[in-house]
Amino acid sequence: MTGETALKRNVKQAVPFFGISSMERSLRFYIDGLGFKMTNSWIVEGKIRWCWLELDQVAFMLQEHRGKEPNSWELLGKVGTGVTICFQCEDALAYYREVKSRGIETQRPFVGNAMWVVNITDPDGYQLSFQSPTDAPEESELSETE
């Protein structure tokens, strides 16, 4: 087995790791609002410090910063600035309608690169883009009556 083949068979999944400012607020957003499930967690003194969230085939991790440590995420400003995660969906518009019914604010869905795009910003500034293929014209926007 060549080194290249071993590498291809060894790497299984990329899982984004989000540094966050409030675990409680983020869990409400991701679990109650976006429908993710917590499948693993690290609890210290009764408080969730880290967790693994999943929705369908997607996973990511959250960890709240731990105070005034020298490398604390709060020293970086708004932690999610400049980070976008793109989720490929069967039907981004159906997902849009579901999360909107749960009180989650989104941008109006639009078509870009032959995909319906639903952009959501999490409480720490991470950009979440839920997308699905479409044949609708580029730059179309979802009307409020659809």
N, C-alpha and C positions, 0 to 999 in steps of 0.2 A: 504494500500500500504506500503510495507516494505521500509526501507531506501535504500536498494540495488536497488529495482525496481524504486524508484523515481530517483536515480542517473542515471540509464540506460536510462530513458526517458527524462532526462533533458539535457544531454550533446549531442550536435548535430554535432559539427564540430571542428576540430583542424585547426587553421590558423596560419602558421608561420609568425613571425614578424621580418623583417630584418632591422637592423640598417645599414645605408649606408652613404657613404662619399659624394656623389653627386646625388641629385635627378634627375637632367637633364640627366646625363650620364646613370643612372639606368633606367629611363623611355625610353630612346632610345633603350637600350638593351632589356628590357622586352616587350615593346609595338611594336616597329619597328622590332626588331630582332626575338623575340620568339612568337609574336602574342597575347600577353595578352591584355586585355582591362581594363582601369581604370573605376571602377564603383562607387567609392566614394573618396572624398579627403577633406583635411583640408587645407585651403589657408589663409595665413597671409601676409598682405601687398603685395598681388599679387604673392606670391610665394607658391608653393605646399610644405607643411611641412610634410604631411602624406598622404598616399593613400592606397586604397584597389584595388588589381588587380585580375582579373579572366581570366581563360581560361578553357572552358568546365566546368567541375565540380570542378576545383581546384581554390583555392583562397590563397592569402597571402598579407601581408601589408609591406609597405616600409616607413621608416621615416629617414630623414637626421638628423645627429647630429647637435646640435645647438651651436657650438662654444666651448668656454672654460669652460663649466659647469664642476663642480667637477666630475660628472659621465659620461662625454662625451665619446662616443664610440671610438673616436680617441685615447684616452688614453690606450685603450686595444690593440693597434696595428691594424693589418689588421682585420677588423671586422668579416669577414666570415670564418676565419680560423677554421677548425675543424667541420664545419656544412655541412651536406649533406641532401638534400631533394630528396626523390625518388618519381617520378611521374609514375604511372601505365598507360600505353597507349594501345590502340587497336593495333597500328603499330608504334613502335619507329623508324623504319627505314624510314617510310614515313615522320615522324616528322623531323628526321635528314636531309633528303633531302630538306625539306622546309626551315628549319632555315639556312642550309648551303647556299641555294640560296639567302638568305637575308644577307649574309656576316658574319654570326656568326661562330666563330671558335669552333670546337668540337674535342674531341679525336675520333680516328677511332672506329666505333661501334664494339663490341665484344660480345660473348656469355658467360654469367656467370650465374650459377644457373638456367639453362634452360630459360634464358631471353636474348633477345637482349638488350644491354646496350649502351646508348648514353650519355656520360658525357660531361657536359658543365660547365665552371667556369664563374660566373658573375663578373662584374667589381670590387666587393669588396671581392672576394675570396670564396663566397658561392658556394658549389658544387651542381649542379643540375643533377640528373641522371634520364633520361627518359628510361623506360623499357617496353618490351612487351614479352609475352611467345613465345617460339620457340622450334622446335625439332632439330635444327641444333646442331652439336657436341659442347660440352663445349670448351671454349677458341678459337672458330672460330673467325676470324675477317672478316669484310665486305671488299671485294675486291673493288678496284676503278672502276672496270667494272660493278659492280652490281647496 
